[in-house]
């Protein structure tokens, strides 16, 4: 075959590279071209994926051109034999090697420091909970626990690693919000919101407002009030944001069962209440995507807005600490997760190496330390999990320990003097409580 025809046919055949099926965990076999188009947004990862696809296409072009020029039967056999190798190589290159090289960084920081362990709780793990923005749980010196045997919830208090059961029956797999003393909001299997009062009482289903399709309230710091934001329909003009408060633990909100506060905020913004200090009339709101502010009982903005630098969405990780704050990437779609803080003693930042995510974070109520745990963010990576205690005054690590890749550790300050951590040993989960330096 002439060189010109061999080149033209090889070019046409090379585009078959984009039909090579790649194995996708959720979607099964997906054509290479669809995978490359899915990473079309400008980034280093997208460029690396495109370069890998072009490399595969170039390999097919070269192989086809070689076979067509001076064709022999053994060249045809070689092309047929190369087909499964191309399939395997494309999957390894695009689904493993490229993400591993571009999305994962090596973390060479050594293990450091040591903490005095005071007590342990076997067959239990620290629960992942939402508790507002004012460190109410940390100041109360308690953390929420899930018992390994029966999945019942309990509160961990010190001294002595005491467990106090919260509810007389299981409360489901997720917890919407908690408050000190054992107050809990959770979803029943049918989606209804239920409330558990302090003292281990049976759960009570809460009546949703009308309309209440997306009702997702939080608890106040003291646990006796629900708070949420809704939009009131009006005949003309944009709908104003309203802060709704409902007393659930007896008594009332200013003499009424419910209170409504019209907020003096842009009507087209997306707001969500993430902290409710009812006693002091301070309500923390998150505005999509990365802005935090505080309003009072008259709906006026009294603090903020604050946009923590480098954070993807502060709604998933923000705490007031005195007159300052700490924010972190509780969720991030791409890029390096980070922890940033602004305190009277100064500002700082901790950047997490690529390929890892912040699995858990807790702030010392005295603003001395932040404790956090890291877990691998990619199923292909063999990066180890880690727990870290960081000093906020200078960003110095006082404690770091690594754990096996699949370990999901959590941390929680119990007041200012104790720090709880989970670990996995001998086939069971264990909570250790340490003395804070």
Beta strands, then each sheet from edge to edge (+ up, - down):
strand 1: 21-24
strand 2: 28-31
strand 3: 117-122
strand 4: 124-126
strand 5: 142-147
strand 6: 153-157
strand 7: 162-165
strand 8: 177-179
strand 9: 183-187
strand 10: 193-196
strand 11: 204-205
strand 12: 218-219
strand 13: 225-231
strand 14: 241-247
strand 15: 258-262
strand 16: 271-277
strand 17: 282-287
strand 18: 291-295
strand 19: 301-306
strand 20: 318-321
strand 21: 324-328
strand 22: 338-343
strand 23: 346-351
strand 24: 356-363
strand 25: 369-376
strand 26: 385-391
strand 27: 397-403
strand 28: 411-414
strand 29: 418-425
strand 30: 428-435
sheet 1: 1+ 2-
sheet 2: 3+ 30- 29+ 28-
sheet 3: 4+ 5- 6+ 7-
sheet 4: 8+ 9- 10+ 11-
sheet 5: 12+ 13- 14+ 15-
sheet 6: 16+ 17- 18+ 19-
sheet 7: 20+ 21- 22+ 23-
sheet 8: 24+ 25- 26+ 27-
end
